């Protein structure tokens, strides 16, 4: 859920806002004179967003690699399974 608050309304309720962001995953947009200025969200949600962003950056970098560097999926899978103890790779 996203709630919009003016800074003057948020200031006296900051403890409650922080608790709702942390425990209930409520997001807040803080506004000054009706203009969005900042966002408050829980730390865990923020970490997840940063991780998702990093994953997207990694995928974009991988897509930029020349196709000659791309591995065939079957080759990749065989290499990965060869290094897993107790796993038997099946020849196709």
C-alpha positions in Angstrom: 0.0 0.0 0.0 1.3 3.5 -0.8 0.2 6.5 1.3 0.9 10.1 0.5 1.7 12.5 3.3 2.7 16.1 3.7 5.9 16.6 5.6 4.1 18.5 8.3 1.7 15.6 8.8 4.6 13.0 8.7 6.9 14.8 11.2 4.8 14.2 14.4 3.9 10.6 13.3 7.4 9.5 12.2 7.6 6.6 14.7 4.2 5.2 13.5 5.2 5.6 9.9 8.5 3.8 10.4 6.7 0.9 12.2 4.2 0.6 9.4 6.9 0.7 6.7 8.9 -2.0 8.5 6.2 -4.3 9.8 3.3 -3.8 7.3 5.4 -3.0 4.2 3.5 0.2 3.8 5.2 2.7 1.5 5.0 6.5 2.0 5.5 9.3 -0.4 6.4 12.5 1.4 5.3 15.7 -0.2 6.1 19.3 0.3 3.6 21.8 -1.2 2.0 18.8 -3.1 5.3 17.9 -4.7 6.7 14.4 -4.1 10.1 14.8 -2.4 11.0 11.5 -0.7 9.9 7.9 -0.1 9.8 5.9 3.1 9.8 2.1 2.8 11.0 -0.8 5.0 14.6 -1.8 5.0 13.9 -5.4 3.8 11.8 -4.2 0.9 14.6 -1.7 0.0 17.2 -4.5 0.0 15.0 -6.6 -2.2 14.6 -3.7 -4.7 18.4 -3.2 -4.8 19.0 -6.9 -5.3 16.4 -6.9 -8.1 18.0 -3.9 -9.7 21.4 -5.5 -9.5 20.0 -8.7 -11.1 18.6 -6.6 -14.0 22.0 -4.8 -14.4 23.7 -8.2 -14.6 21.2 -9.5 -17.2 21.8 -6.4 -19.3 25.5 -6.8 -19.1 25.2 -10.5 -20.1 23.0 -9.5 -23.1 25.7 -7.0 -24.3 28.3 -9.8 -24.5 29.0 -10.9 -28.1 27.1 -14.0 -29.1 30.3 -15.9 -29.6 30.8 -15.8 -25.9 27.4 -17.3 -25.1 27.5 -20.9 -24.0 25.2 -23.5 -25.4 22.7 -24.4 -22.7 23.4 -28.2 -23.0 27.1 -27.6 -22.8 26.7 -25.4 -19.7 24.4 -27.9 -18.1 26.8 -30.8 -18.6 29.7 -28.7 -17.2 27.6 -27.8 -14.1 26.4 -31.3 -13.5 29.9 -32.7 -13.9 30.9 -30.7 -10.9 28.0 -31.8 -8.7 28.9 -34.6 -6.4 26.6 -37.6 -6.6 25.0 -36.4 -9.8 25.2 -38.5 -13.0 25.1 -36.5 -16.2 23.1 -38.2 -18.9 24.4 -38.2 -22.5 21.8 -37.2 -25.0 
